[in-house]
Structure formats: C-alpha cells, structure tokens
C-alpha cells in the first residue's frame, strides 16, 4: 500500500527534526566532557548552558534587535568560548 505524499513529507520532516535534536544532544555532551577535562572549574561551562544559544552571529543580532522593540536594555552579542555559539549580554565589553 502506497503512502500519500503528505505523509511521506511529514515522516521526513520528523526524521530531520529527530536528527537535529540528537546532534544537539551529542554536541552538548561533548562540550560538557570537554569542560570537565580542560577547565579548572566546570561550573563556568554550566553557566553557558542556562543561556540562550544562537548558532550564528546574525541570528543573535536579530534576537537582540527584536528585544529592543520591547524596551529591553541595549544588548550586545559575544562568541562563547565554551559552546562555540553566540550569546547576548547587557554588560559592556571589557578592554
């Protein structure tokens, strides 16, 4: 019995989503192990886990601009050395 094309599309979409979730989990586990091995204090990396992570600088800048529309404080984007992602902060850049 042939499956309807809509059903096949949904199945492929779910498979892709599952693969993305699994890849994200593997990446997170890898960085946790890395942090435990190389950092003096792995809690530094755990602080990163509680923050919103953006894959690209552009995505982080877009999120910062969206928040400006709602009278949020001025946010800047920075590259996280632990997760290799991008985060937002309201703190000024250190010199």
Secondary structure, 3 states (H helix, E strand, C coil): CCCCHHHHHHHHHHHHHHHHHHHHHHHHHHHHHHHHHHCCCCHHHHHHHCCCCECCHHHHHHHHHHHHCCCCCCCEEEECCCCCCEEEECCCCCC
